[in-house]
Amino acid sequence: MKKLRTTLILLTLVTVSGWIISASNLVTAAEPTYSDEYQQVLEYRVKDWNGTNAVEWYIWDWVEPVHRGFAGTEINGKIEVNITGLYNKTSRLSYLSNPDPVPYGDIKTYWENGDLNFTATNISNTEMAYVLNLGYMNWFPGFFIPLDWENNAALALAQRDVWGILCDVNIINQTDAVVYTFKQQTGSLLQNTTLRYDKTTGALNYAYTAFGNYWCKLIPYGPLYVPPPLPTIPGFSLPVLAIVALGSLLGITFVVKKKSNKNKN
């Protein structure tokens, strides 16, 4: 626990320092546009998780830090996010470049057996993303992203060099989604994060993030994410295959019988 808390505090200090030094490089934008479907419950299956440490829900602040508990889950557990409204970020996270207003709601984490482990209510998506590391350096899009894809790209690319910490940032535009990857190149903890968002709703539909001794991989339950079909080998229908198989069997029988008769003669 202590190691993870130290990691999160270090991330906070690096982020704050990076913001102070590189504030002039942050992207500013008009009020973001969210999908009309932003008020919804998002459920994620936990495909990977560092089971040796629970995530300490800790927001560092110069005056009054916030400690909400430990948001533990495990492989095959569940994270549930209920988005309820749009409001400005709290002052503790105002230095992050997520444009206001941001989604607010409740978050719950469950163990594999379905037991509820952690709940936090009426908090911002930015805070959820910050604690669970669903973003990088000054930008934490989290579970729900604006539909301003050009500005989202600018915010992502602005993280390539913050406070001299270099990161390989890539944006992949797919037919139905946009994927952001962050692979830190310098520093000690070398964060590696991939976030995939649905183009229509802005909902997160895949996440992998690793940072120091914390990592997790999330995929949605239900229709939020339908993986592309595997490539198929052209084939025949079952009746056709049956006919082919029968023909092959008769051919083999004919050849064997013919060789047998020849040997008798």
C-alpha positions in Angstrom: 0.0 0.0 0.0 2.8 2.4 0.9 4.5 1.9 -2.4 1.3 2.6 -4.4 0.6 5.7 -2.3 4.1 6.9 -2.9 3.7 6.3 -6.6 0.4 8.2 -6.8 1.8 11.1 -4.8 4.9 11.2 -7.0 2.6 11.3 -10.1 0.7 14.2 -8.5 3.9 16.2 -7.8 5.2 15.5 -11.3 1.9 16.6 -12.9 1.7 19.7 -10.8 5.3 20.6 -11.5 4.8 19.9 -15.2 1.8 22.2 -15.3 3.5 25.0 -13.5 6.5 24.9 -15.8 4.7 24.2 -19.1 1.4 26.0 -18.5 1.9 28.1 -21.6 1.8 24.9 -23.7 -1.6 23.8 -22.5 -4.4 23.8 -25.0 -7.4 25.9 -24.3 -10.8 25.5 -25.9 -14.4 26.5 -25.8 -17.0 24.6 -23.8 -16.8 21.0 -24.8 -19.5 19.1 -26.6 -20.7 15.8 -25.1 -23.0 13.2 -26.6 -26.7 13.4 -25.6 -26.1 9.9 -24.2 -23.6 11.0 -21.6 -26.0 10.3 -18.8 -25.7 6.5 -18.5 -24.3 3.7 -16.5 -21.0 2.3 -17.8 -19.9 -1.2 -16.6 -16.4 -2.6 -17.2 -15.1 -6.0 -16.7 -11.6 -6.1 -15.2 -9.4 -8.1 -17.5 -6.1 -7.4 -15.6 -5.2 -5.8 -12.3 -2.3 -5.7 -10.0 -3.7 -7.8 -7.2 -0.9 -7.0 -4.7 -2.1 -3.5 -4.0 -5.5 -1.8 -3.8 -5.7 1.7 -5.3 -5.6 4.3 -2.6 -8.1 7.0 -3.6 -5.9 9.9 -2.7 -6.1 13.5 -4.2 -3.1 15.5 -3.1 -3.7 19.1 -2.3 -1.6 21.9 -0.7 -4.3 22.7 1.9 -6.7 19.8 2.3 -5.9 16.4 0.7 -8.8 14.0 -0.1 -8.7 10.4 1.0 -11.7 8.3 0.0 -10.4 4.9 0.8 -9.1 2.0 -1.2 -10.7 1.2 -4.6 -9.7 -2.4 -4.9 -10.9 -4.9 -7.4 -9.4 -7.9 -9.2 -9.3 -9.9 -12.4 -12.9 -10.6 -13.4 -14.1 -8.0 -11.0 -16.2 -5.0 -12.2 -16.0 -1.2 -12.2 -19.3 0.6 -12.6 -19.6 4.3 -13.4 -22.9 6.2 -13.3 -22.6 9.5 -15.2 -25.3 12.0 -13.9 -24.4 15.5 -15.0 -21.9 18.1 -16.2 -20.1 20.5 -13.8 -16.7 22.2 -13.5 -13.8 20.4 -12.0 -13.0 20.9 -8.3 -10.2 23.4 -7.5 -7.9 20.5 -6.5 -7.8 19.3 -10.1 -8.3 22.7 -11.9 -4.7 22.6 -13.1 -5.5 19.7 -15.4 -6.2 20.6 -19.0 -9.6 18.8 -19.3 -12.0 21.6 -20.4 -14.9 22.4 -18.1 -17.6 21.3 -17.7 -16.7 17.7 -17.1 -19.0 14.7 -16.5 -19.8 13.9 -12.8 -21.2 10.8 -11.3 -20.7 7.8 -9.0 -18.1 5.0 -9.2 -18.2 1.5 -7.6 -15.7 -1.3 -7.7 -16.6 -5.0 -7.2 -14.8 -8.1 -6.5 -14.9 -11.2 -8.8 -17.7 -12.7 -6.6 -19.9 -9.6 -7.1 -19.3 -8.1 -3.6 -19.2 -4.3 -3.6 -15.8 -3.1 -2.3 -15.7 0.7 -2.9 -18.1 3.6 -3.6 -17.5 7.3 -4.3 -20.4 9.5 -5.1 -20.8 12.8 -6.9 -17.2 13.1 -8.1 -15.9 14.2 -11.5 -14.8 11.9 -14.3 -11.6 13.8 -14.2 -11.0 12.6 -10.6 -11.9 9.0 -11.4 -9.5 9.1 -14.4 -6.7 10.8 -12.3 -6.8 8.1 -9.6 -7.2 5.2 -11.9 -4.6 6.6 -14.3 -6.9 6.8 -17.4 -4.9 9.6 -19.0 -1.4 11.0 -19.0 0.4 13.9 -17.4 -2.0 16.9 -17.7 -4.9 15.2 -19.5 -7.1 12.6 -18.0 -10.1 11.9 -20.3 -11.2 8.9 -18.2 -14.5 7.1 -18.8 -16.2 9.8 -21.0 -14.7 12.1 -23.5 -16.0 15.2 -25.4 -16.9 14.8 -29.0 -14.5 17.6 -29.9 -12.0 15.2 -31.6 -9.8 17.9 -33.0 -9.3 19.4 -29.5 -9.0 16.0 -28.0 -6.1 15.3 -30.4 -4.5 18.6 -29.5 -4.7 17.9 -25.8 -3.2 14.4 -26.3 -0.4 15.6 -28.4 0.4 18.4 -25.9 1.6 15.6 -23.5 4.5 14.6 -25.7 6.9 16.9 -23.7 5.8 18.1 -20.3 8.5 19.2 -17.9 11.1 17.6 -20.1 9.5 14.1 -19.7 9.2 12.8 -23.2 6.3 10.6 -24.3 5.5 8.8 -27.6 1.8 9.9 -28.2 -0.2 8.3 -31.0 -3.7 8.8 -32.2 -5.4 6.2 -34.3 -8.7 7.1 -36.0 -10.8 4.0 -36.6 -14.2 3.7 -38.3 -16.1 3.8 -35.1 -13.6 4.8 -32.5 -10.5 6.9 -31.7 -7.5 5.3 -29.9 -4.9 7.3 -27.8 -1.7 5.7 -26.8 0.9 7.1 -24.4 4.3 5.5 -24.0 6.6 7.4 -21.7 10.2 7.5 -23.0 12.0 9.2 -20.2 11.7 9.1 -16.4 11.6 6.3 -13.9 8.1 4.8 -13.9 7.6 4.8 -17.7 3.8 4.9 -18.0 2.2 2.9 -20.8 -1.5 3.7 -21.5 -4.0 2.9 -24.3 -7.5 4.4 -24.3 -10.2 3.7 -26.9 -13.3 5.8 -27.2 -16.5 5.3 -29.2 -16.9 8.1 -31.8 -20.7 8.4 -31.3 -21.1 8.4 -27.5 -17.6 9.3 -26.3 -17.7 6.4 -23.9 -14.5 4.6 -23.1 -14.6 1.1 -24.6 -11.1 -0.2 -23.9 -8.4 0.8 -21.5 -5.0 -0.5 -20.6 -2.7 1.4 -18.3 0.5 0.6 -16.4 2.4 3.0 -14.2 5.0 1.8 -11.7 3.5 -0.9 -9.6 -0.1 -0.3 -10.7 -1.8 -1.6 -13.9 -5.3 -2.5 -15.1 -7.1 -3.5 -18.2 -10.8 -2.8 -18.7 -13.4 -3.8 -21.3 -17.1 -2.9 -21.2 -19.9 -5.3 -20.5 -22.8 -5.3 -23.0 -23.0 -3.5 -26.4 -20.5 -0.7 -25.7 -17.7 -2.6 -27.3 -18.0 -5.2 -30.0 -14.6 -6.5 -31.0 -14.0 -6.7 -34.8 -14.7 -10.2 -36.1 -11.8 -12.6 -36.6 -10.7 -13.1 -40.2 -12.5 -16.1 -41.7 -11.2 -18.6 -44.2 -13.5 -19.0 -47.2 -15.4 -22.2 -46.8 -18.4 -24.2 -47.7 -21.7 -24.7 -45.9 -22.1 -27.9 -43.9 -24.1 -29.8 -46.5 -21.4 -29.0 -49.1 -18.7 -30.1 -46.7 -20.6 -33.3 -46.1 -20.7 -34.0 -49.8 -17.0 -33.3 -50.2 -16.1 -35.5 -47.3 -18.3 -38.3 -48.7 -16.8 -38.0 -52.1 -13.3 -38.1 -50.6 -14.2 -41.2 -48.6 -15.6 -43.0 -51.7 -12.5 -42.0 -53.7 -10.2 -43.5 -51.1 -12.3 -46.7 -50.9 -12.2 -47.0 -54.7 -8.4 -46.7 -54.9 -7.9 -49.2 -52.1 -10.3 -51.7 -53.7 -8.6 -51.3 -57.1 -5.2 -51.9 -55.6 -6.5 -55.0 -53.8 -8.0 -56.5 -57.0 -4.8 -55.8 -58.9 -2.7 -57.7 -56.3 -5.1 -60.7 -56.5 -4.5 -60.9 -60.2 
